[in-house]
Amino acid sequence: METPTVINPPGKLKIINAMRTLLEARTFESLTISEIAVTAGVTEGLIYKYFKDKRDLLHHVLKEHYEQFLVQIDRDLQGIDGALNKLRKIIWSCIERYANHRVFARIILLEVRNSEEYFQSEAYALVRQFNHIIIAIINEGIAGGEIRDTLPPAYIRNAIFGTIEHSCLNRVIFNEAVSTNDAAKIITDLLFSGIKR
């Protein structure tokens, strides 16, 4: 699922990178358009040329992260047999993404879900695409006899996402290190004990 590479104009790229830099240490709500412009070395007018407002810029940054993440997931799943093995790899990949891409984690866990606009954005469309991948793997596991058929797939998906996100919150809020391998092993042991047939 290779996404076509989009070449952003230099000014737009500066704005996107400035937003990422500022989000490393600051909350979205505390940022202003003027600060973003100063950090990017551009005029405020150029920001409004490319983005409707500050939140639109935030959604764009998240969209780019998700595009990269979905390409990575597609590659990660190549050659893996079995639904539980695929879920194990996805859990590891999600934790690795949150642990090593703090801006991505901050945006998805803290910054966007309090706005209705997010649920209409291109970024959220990619989140839904990822949800469909998870549900398809869970259904594959049920059909293949690996996963219990008494549990609704959406609840299994919610348990996976909820456990991953809570396990990575300290990384986002307090910048504490997360061991991807340790966290993935604990989460898969915990969840798979409940969903294995």
SULLINJO-V109294 format. One record per residue. SS is DSSP state (H for helix, E for strand, L for the rest). Layout:
BEGIN
SS + SS
END
This chain:
BEGIN
L + L + L + L + L + L + L + L + L + H + H + H + H + H + H + H + H + H + H + H + H + H + H + L + L + L + L + L + L + L + L + L + H + H + H + H + H + H + H + H + L + L + L + H + H + H + H + H + H + H + L + L + L + H + H + H + H + H + H + H + H + H + H + H + H + H + H + H + H + H + H + H + H + H + H + H + L + L + L + L + L + L + H + H + H + H + H + H + H + H + H + H + H + H + H + H + H + H + H + H + L + H + H + H + H + H + H + H + H + H + H + L + L + L + L + H + H + H + H + H + L + H + H + H + H + H + H + H + H + H + H + H + H + H + H + H + H + H + H + H + H + H + H + L + L + L + E + L + L + L + L + L + H + H + H + H + H + H + H + H + H + H + H + H + H + H + H + H + H + H + H + H + H + H + L + L + L + L + L + H + H + H + H + H + H + H + H + H + H + H + H + H + H + H + H + E + L
END
